[in-house]
Amino acid sequence: MSDKPAELLEVRNLRVDFPVKGGLFTAVKGVNFFIRKGETFGLVGESGSGKTTIGRAIVRIAHASSGEILFKGRRINGRITKELDSEVVQKIQMIFQDPMASLNERAKVDYIVSEGIINLGNYKGEAERLALVQKALLEVGLLPEFASRFPHEFSGGQRQRIGIARSLIMEPELVICDEPISALDVSIRAQVLNLMSELQRSKGLTYLFIAHDLSVVRFITDRIAVINKGELVELAETEELFAHPLHPYTRALLSAIPVPDPIQERKKKLIIYDPACHDYAKDKPAWTEISDGHFVLANGAEAAEYRRVLAR
Amino acid sequence: MKEETILSVRDLVVKFELRGRSLTAIRGASLDLHEGETLAIVGESGSGKSVFTKTFIGMLDQNGRVQSGSIDFEGVDLARYSTEEEWLRIRGKKISMVFQDPMTALNPLRRVGMQIQEVIEMHQGMSGKQAEHAVVDMLDRVGIPDPAMRARQYPHEFSGGMRQRVVIAIAMACKPRILICDEPTTALDVTIQAQILQLIKSLQNDFGFTTVYITHDLGVVANVADRVAVMYAGQIVESGSAEEVFYDPRHPYTWALLSSLPQLGVKGKPLFSISGTPPNLFNEVKGDAFAPRNPRALKIDFELQPPMFQVSPTHSAATWLLDPRAPALEPPAAIQSMRAKYAGGGK
């Protein structure tokens, strides 16, 4: 790709602290990346790595302690104008992991889906609101008459579709998908993944796809960032990352994914990541671009070694 | 491998009474478990895979019962067991279970060591110092560092992976003949998952027990299983060696399940997906339970339940496609490419 689309979102030195007993816990330690318009960007890590916190910082549920989050070139964290605030509320939406927990059990689908536009008030009259809800439901493959039902009447896959409808109705540009299919069955996963890529194509959506399951992420993302303990350790185009994983943590993570192929699985060698393999006493690691668009957290010696590996 | 049958299930039917209605969770499932092997039972939620194995240790919920069929284990029919007293001779002692969520499987108010010791004292007749030694020994075997100190801690002081090791230690405490692992790694991270799977394998090598995995993750199945049984709507629709089921599946449901995996998908193209939902087991299922979701179902699939057809001595599938009168139907592209890969020496 020579003419790359513009950057929609950029995260610069993002740091998120949480107060804990006797001090601060830093969940995200100075993270840098950008997402291009129309792409699917994967953020992969284990539980506790801070991947969800980054997503939440972008939609401003979590407070960024320092650093900048830029949406279309404008800073959206910290103090911002009212107009920009309501624009961000509309243009950046989130889909959550557990469709059983993320829908209000006591509200009807009609209200759940239209809550966002009710808050913004960007429609004229009840008729238009109803029409918007119906359109959103149709777009995610649900029937318009489902609007009068309660969440408990739906299966997990349908509930996730409701979650998607509620973000679509806002006409977002960036959708943050936090493990949107991990709670679903294998056959339902495929349905939801297909729906998401269809919507991306028809509406030009940009996705930040947060997940721990690298096999799913490989299938749908254009680029992947790997996060470990609050730090990005590697970022590259998806196939590049799978073909040439450089950082030892990425390699360990890749080796641990079970592949549905018995012969390959039996031959597999498990790599275990030992943070002690880095010698960072003198030479501190930095976020380094090893080759075009392939970033690794490495110190000088490691970066030289990685370049040698890639050159081979 | 020598094929000695350790547990044999025949035509098992399990029903649950729910709000005055009767749900048939297991609709006549048969299965042989061979000594020393690892069998994986694969299915989606609601397919009955957990209920099926729970009948081996008498852990059905209050409203469930085995209606017919038999479970032969060591010369007795477990399906006839009714009292808790009878089950205590089997459960935990001969057949143990590891559950999905190590957080809820342990008692949060008791020290980890005591929870293991309880099992050892109850089933092995050890007591006092001897039992304590056995506990520390067991924790060491499942790879918990500093076992003597860890034995005195509470579950909340352990990480998820370590907690699952404790649960495995409890299950192993009586040296069972069969270990049932119900989604043992679903709640864990992939790197930890790989370690736990390895641990169970190495324990199996040392102790020589037979393992039954219940999982929906086909990657895990490929990693651990010698044999695979695919469950759908309360029946085993296909079973065979791991190679047979992954590289030469015969049942349309197995085709669909494998094809819908993102690993087999082609980027940029829609993933194969199964439309619809599994049948409602409150109602009687007619014909092949998968037929309504199978776009290429035959007419007979809607009318008559297919019997098990033998593909090879170890491989069988319940689909009319294997009947000699059936039209030749090619499996989906993803399955064909898997098959070609296997024919080419698995490269």
Chai-1 contact restraints between the chains, C-beta under 6 A:
chainA,res_idxA,chainB,res_idxB,connection_type,confidence,min_distance_angstrom,max_distance_angstrom,comment,restraint_id
A,E46,B,D189,contact,1.0,0.0,6.0,A-B,restraint_1
A,S47,B,D189,contact,1.0,0.0,6.0,A-B,restraint_2
A,D185,B,E44,contact,1.0,0.0,6.0,A-B,restraint_3
A,D185,B,S45,contact,1.0,0.0,6.0,A-B,restraint_4
A,V186,B,H216,contact,1.0,0.0,6.0,A-B,restraint_5
A,V186,B,S260,contact,1.0,0.0,6.0,A-B,restraint_6
A,S187,B,S260,contact,1.0,0.0,6.0,A-B,restraint_7
A,S187,B,I274,contact,1.0,0.0,6.0,A-B,restraint_8
A,A190,B,S260,contact,1.0,0.0,6.0,A-B,restraint_9
A,A190,B,L271,contact,1.0,0.0,6.0,A-B,restraint_10
A,A190,B,S273,contact,1.0,0.0,6.0,A-B,restraint_11
A,Q191,B,S273,contact,1.0,0.0,6.0,A-B,restraint_12
A,L193,B,L271,contact,1.0,0.0,6.0,A-B,restraint_13
A,N194,B,P270,contact,1.0,0.0,6.0,A-B,restraint_14
A,N194,B,L271,contact,1.0,0.0,6.0,A-B,restraint_15
A,N194,B,S273,contact,1.0,0.0,6.0,A-B,restraint_16
A,S215,B,P262,contact,1.0,0.0,6.0,A-B,restraint_17
A,S215,B,Q263,contact,1.0,0.0,6.0,A-B,restraint_18
A,V216,B,P262,contact,1.0,0.0,6.0,A-B,restraint_19
A,F219,B,P262,contact,1.0,0.0,6.0,A-B,restraint_20
A,F219,B,G265,contact,1.0,0.0,6.0,A-B,restraint_21
A,A256,B,V190,contact,1.0,0.0,6.0,A-B,restraint_22
A,A256,B,T191,contact,1.0,0.0,6.0,A-B,restraint_23
A,A256,B,A194,contact,1.0,0.0,6.0,A-B,restraint_24
A,I257,B,V190,contact,1.0,0.0,6.0,A-B,restraint_25
A,P258,B,G219,contact,1.0,0.0,6.0,A-B,restraint_26
A,P258,B,V220,contact,1.0,0.0,6.0,A-B,restraint_27
A,P258,B,N223,contact,1.0,0.0,6.0,A-B,restraint_28
A,V259,B,G219,contact,1.0,0.0,6.0,A-B,restraint_29
A,P260,B,L218,contact,1.0,0.0,6.0,A-B,restraint_30
A,P260,B,G219,contact,1.0,0.0,6.0,A-B,restraint_31
A,P260,B,A222,contact,1.0,0.0,6.0,A-B,restraint_32
A,P260,B,L261,contact,1.0,0.0,6.0,A-B,restraint_33
A,P260,B,Q263,contact,1.0,0.0,6.0,A-B,restraint_34
A,D261,B,A222,contact,1.0,0.0,6.0,A-B,restraint_35
A,P262,B,A222,contact,1.0,0.0,6.0,A-B,restraint_36
A,P262,B,A242,contact,1.0,0.0,6.0,A-B,restraint_37
A,P262,B,E243,contact,1.0,0.0,6.0,A-B,restraint_38
A,P262,B,F246,contact,1.0,0.0,6.0,A-B,restraint_39
A,I263,B,G346,contact,1.0,0.0,6.0,A-B,restraint_40
A,E265,B,A222,contact,1.0,0.0,6.0,A-B,restraint_41
A,E265,B,N223,contact,1.0,0.0,6.0,A-B,restraint_42
A,L270,B,A194,contact,1.0,0.0,6.0,A-B,restraint_43
